[in-house]
Amino acid sequence: MADQQPIIVKKVKKGGHAHHGGAWKLAYADFVTAMMAFFLLMWLLGTTSEPERKGIAEYFQDPFKASTEERGLDVGDRTSIIQAGGSDITSQDQGQVDKGKTAEEVEITPEEIEHKAEELEKEKLENLKQKIQDKIDSTAELSEFKEQIKLEITSEGLRILIVDAQNRPMYKLASAETEPQIKLILRALAPVINELPNKVSLNGHTDARPFPPNQKKYTNWELSSDRANAARYELNQAGLAEEKILRVIGLSSSVPYSATTEPLDPINRRISIIVMNKKTEQEILQNVGDEPGTEAAPPPKE
């Protein structure tokens, strides 16, 4: 048994055919690609116009140049039928902040323009009010009468009220003759008011105390008108341009200082200086133009 030899079994695996290489596949793929390109070229030549064919040719010669030139033209007139994406790096506007729509693209209505103009004008009147208030506070002579100088922004513009106080009237009793204090106030206000181009209206007011019966031809209507005109004179003397005065009227005691003011209260005796806004100015001029006898004269006959 010791002399027996081991039995060795050999198994041979049978494989497939040997690999013959894939070069023919690459050649076939190149052939198919060339045929597709050829038929695509034939299709383009048959379906495009001469300018379009020129654009295609230039695109393949210089794609970057062709895609950034002559934007906005029709396809047949452009040097490229392919629109480049993204921003044009050749533009001079690179790095600039986008400012939104241009003035031509933004539509602004007349109402918006008018509203903006009113806001700007109101701001100017507010600044004028503050400037007058600062002058009153910083001037010793004026600060003495600051309780009799009242400033208010109204629908008509900036209203400056100069009112009487007990034992401190602005005019002589039952007269349009001015006291020194109102001259001081008016001459201090004139240069400041003159800084704006706005027109000015002056209204004279009295209390309800009547004149004696023997003065029937002179009443509070005449007195209030004369006092308003005296205030106008002092403003003009202090430098307020005469053409800025649009209206001077007397209202007698028809408009009390407030709804709760007693008819004989001294505060009813006052001068109202209104630095008018454009809207009020136009309304006054329009009303004057609508009065009888103010029609435009007919053109002369030829």
Secondary structure by P-SEA (a helix, b strand, c coil): cccbbbbbbbbbbbbcccccccaaaaaaaaaaaaaaaaaaaaaaaacccaaaaaaaaaaaacaaaaaccccccccccccccccccccccccccccccccccccccccccaaaaaaaaaaaaaaaaaaaaaaaaaaaaacaaaaaacccbbbbbccccbbbbbcccccccccccccccccaaaaaaaaaaccccccccbbbbbbbbbcccccccccccccaaaaaaaaaaaaaaaaaaaccccccccccccccccccccccccccccccbbbbbbbccaaaaaaaaaaaaacccccccccccc
